[in-house]
Amino acid sequence: MVSTLKPAVPTGPGYLKTRQTAEHIADAFPPLLIAADRIANAVVHGMHGRRRAGPGEDFWQYRAYSPGDAAQTIDWRKSARSQRVLIRETEWEATNTLWLWASTAPGMSYQSHLAQTTKQDRAVILALALGTLAVRAGERIAAIGSGFAPDHTGRAVTRIAQHYDHHDGEGGEDLPSAVNLPRFSTCLLIGDFLSPLDEISETLSALAADGTTGHLVQVLDPAEESFPFEGRTEFREFAGSGTLTVGKAQTLRENYQDKLNHHRDGLKQLLRRLGWTYMLHHTDQPAQLCLMSLYGLIARDERLHRTTERG
C-alpha cells in the first residue's frame, strides 16, 4: 500500500466559487457540438435512440398490423391513406445518467510546491466541468452520495457544487459509498485512489455489478510521482496525528516509486477486468487536457456501445 504520509499544506476549498472555474473550462467545448455529433463527440449518455422498437417518443418506422398489437399503436390517418392498418413504432430509448464522484478524503488536500492547486480542488473542478457539459447537452447528472436525484437542468450542477462545498477535506471518503446505480448508467470517479487495492476492488466491483460503465481518473500531485524531497523532511499524516521524520528523504525515493508503480499496475488490472477506463492526471497539468481526454474516451465508448446495440 502506498503511504498516506505527505507534507501537509493547509487548504480551504470553496466549490461555489470553483463552479465558475469549471464553467470556464467547459466553455472550451461548444455545447452544440455534443448534441449535434452525439456518436463521435458525446461526453455522456443521455436519452438516445437505439434504433430498435420500444418505448420512446421519436418515430422510427411504420409496419403492418399484427394480431395482438394494441389499438393505441395504430396510426389511423396513415392507415386510411394506405388502405392498410399500420402500426407506428417509436425508437427505443434508454435513460442513462452520468453519476459523478470526486474524493474529499483528507489526503486530497495535499498540494506541493510543484502544483498550483490541491488534488481535491482539481477533482471537483473536473467533475463540475464535465457535469456542466452534460447539462448543456440535455443530459442527466447526479453526484454519488449527494442525496439529490438526477436532473438535466442547471440546478443539478449547483446542487453538486453545494454538495462538495460542504466538504473541506475532513470526514470525506477515500472511495465512493456503496450505492446501487440504475441500469444504463455511467459513472466517473475522480480521486487519488491510494487506498488498499482490496478495498478499491470491493467498491468498484459492486458499482460495476449491474453493468455500469465506468471511468476512473487518478489525480496525483507531481511530488507524489517524483518524490523530490531531500535531506531532513517531516511527513505528517492527514487522517490522524502520525508523523514521520526522515534524515535523508532521498533514500526513500526508489522504494516509494516502486510501491506507487506496483499499486497503479494493480489498479489498471482491476479496471481492465471490469471493462472500465483509467486515466492519470497530475495537478500541475491544465484541467482542460484531462477534460479533453475524458471527452474522447467517453465518445469512443459511446460508438462501441451503439454498435453493440444495433448488432
N, C-alpha and C positions, 0 to 999 in steps of 0.2 A: 504494500500500500504506500502511496506517496505521502510524505509527511505533510501535515497541515500547519506546521510551524513556519511562519513567514514574518519578515519585518513589518510591524504594524504601522499603518498610516491612518490617521483619523479621516473620516469622510462623512458627508451629510447629504444624502440623495434627496432630491425634491422632484418627483416624477410628473407633477403637473407642469412644471417648467420644462422637464425633459420631453414632454409631448411635443412642444414646439420644435425641438431639435429633430425629433422623429419625423414630424410632418415635413420638415425641410429636406431631410434625406429622401423621403418618399417622393418629393417633388421632382426628383431626377428621373422618375419614371412616369411618362404621360399616362394618366389613369385610363384614357380611352383605349390605349394600346392593349390593356388587359381584356377589356370587353370585346374589342374588335378582332383580336387574334388569340382566342382562348386556347387553342390547341398548342400553338408554338410558344406562347409567352405567358400563359396563365401562372399566377403566383399561388393561387389556392383553388380548390374545387368548390363550386357552389351548386346552384340549381342548373344543371346542364343536361342536355339531351343525350340519350344513349342509343338513339336510332333503333328502337325496338318498341313494340306496342306495350302500353301500360298506362298507369295513372299519370296524368300530367295536363298541361294547358295548351301546349303547342301542337298544332296539327301535324300529322305525319303522312297519312295516306287514307284513301278510300278502299274498301273491299266489299265483296258481295256478302249479303246477309247469310248467316248460317243458323240452323236451329239451335236455340239456346242463347242467342245474343239478346241482351237486354234491349227493350224498346227505346229507352232513352239514348241509346248509342246510334240510332238510325238517323241519318240526315235526310229528312223528308223532302226538303227543297231539292237537293241534289238527286234524290231518288226519282222525284217527279220528272225532272228534266231528262234523266237517262232511261226511264221506264224500267229501272231495276231497283230493288231495295238495297241501298248501300249503307254500310257502317262507316262512321267517321272515327278513325283511330287517332289517338293523340300519342305524342312521343313520350316514352317512359323517362321519368326524371328521378334522380336520386339526390336527396338532400344531403349535402356534405358541409360540415362545419370545420373551420380551422381552429383548433384548440392550441392556445399559446401558453407557454410556461417559461418564466425566467427565474433563475435561482436567486434567492435573497438570503442565502446562508451567510453566516459571519465571515467566512473566508473570502466571499465575493467582494468584501470591502477593500481588498488589497489593491494598492497602487504603488508601483515602484517609481524611481526617478526616470525610468525609461518610457513611461506612459503618461498621457495627459488625462486619463480618466480611470475610474475603478472598473473592475470587472462587472460589478453589479450595475453600474450606470450603463455600460455598453450593452449588457444583456437585455436590459429593459428597453433601451432605445431601439435595438434591433427588433424586439417583439412588437413594440408600438409602431415602428415604421412599416413592418410587414402587415400588421393589422390595419393600418391606415390605407395601404394599397388594396387590401382585400375589401374594405368597406367601400372605397371609391368604385370598386368593380361590382358592387352589389352583393358581395359575399357575406356569409355569416361568420362571426368570430366570437370566441369566448376565452376566458383565461381559466386554466385548470386551478381549482381551489378557491376561486373568487366568490362563488355562490351566485353569480349572475348568469342568467340564461343567455344562450347565443342570440345575437342580434346583428342585423346588417346595416344599422344606421350609425351616425357619428357618436351616438350615446355609448355604443359599445367600446369605442376607443377611450372615451372619457372615463368609463367605469373601470377599464383595465388600468388606466393611469392612476385612478384613485386607489385601486386595489394595491398597486405597488408603492404608492405614496405612503401607505400605512406601514411599510416595512423599511426599517433603517439598518438592516444587517444583523439585527438581534432577534433571535427566535425564528429565523427563517429556516427553510428546509433545503437540505443538500439535494434532495430528489423530490419529484412531484408526488403529491399524496395519491393514495390508491383511489382510482375512480373507474367506473365502467363507461367508456365512451361509446356513443351510438355507432352503429354500422355506418360505413361510408364517411368516416371521419378522418381527418388528417391532423396530426399533432406536430408542433415544432417545439422542441425542448432546448433551452439555452442555459448553460451553466459551465462550471469548470469540471464537473464530473470526476472529482478526485476521491470520491468515496470508494470503499472496498468494492471490487468487481462483483462479488456475490450479491451485494445489496443492489447494485445497479442492475444486474441481470434479473433479479427478482422483480424489481419495479418495472423495467421495460418489457419483460415477458408478459406481465399482467396487462399492460397497456396494449400490447400487440395481440392479445389472445383472440380478439374478435375481428382480426384482420385490419386493424387500424394502420394507416400509412404513417410512417414516422420519419422525421428529420431531426438530427441532433447536431447542435453547434457547441463545440467545446471552446470556451473563452478562457484564455490564459494571458497573464501579464508576461511581457517579454522576459522579465527577470526570472520567471518560473521555468523558462526554457533554457536560458543561457547560464543561470546561476552565477551572476557576475561578482559575487561577494568575495572580498579579500580581507585577510587579517582578522582581527578580533571582531566578531559580529554576534549580536544578541538577537535571537529569534523568539518572538512571542506568539503564543497560541491564541487565535481569535476566539475559538469556542472553549474558553476556560482561562486559567491563570498560569498555565505552564510556560516555562521559559527554557531556552537552551542557549548557552553561551559557548561559542567555539573560538579557540585561539587563532586558528588558521582555517577560515571558512573555505578557502580554495581547495583544501584537501578533501572536502566532501563532494566536490563538483562531479567527478566522474561517476561515483556510485549513485548520486542523486539522479543524474541524467539517465543512467541505465534503468533505474527503477521507474522513472517517468515514461521512458520509451516502452518498457515492458507493460506498464499499465495501459498505455494508449493502444498498444497492439491487441491487448485483451479486449479493450472496448470496441475496437474495429471489428474483431472477430465476432463479438456478440451481435453487433449491428448487422453484419453480413448474414448471420444466421436468421435474424428477424426480418431481413429484407428491407432494412432502414438505411438511410444515408448518413454519412458522417462528414463534418466539416470542422476544420481547426481555424480559429480566429484569434489574433493577438491584439491587445488593446492599443498598441502603438500603430496599428493599421487603420485606415479610414473605414468607418462603418459602411460606407457606400459599396466598398469592394465585397464585403461579406453579403450584403443585401443583393447585389448583382448575381453572385454565385448561387445564393438560395433561389433566386428568381429562375435561373437556368435549370437547377436541379428539379424543382417542382414542375416546371414546364415539361421537362423530359419525362418525368414520371407520369404526367397527365397524358402525354401522347401514347405511352406504353399502355396505360390503363384503358384508354379509349379503344386502342387496337384490340386488346383482350376482350372487351365488352362486345365489340362489333363482330369479332370472330366467332 
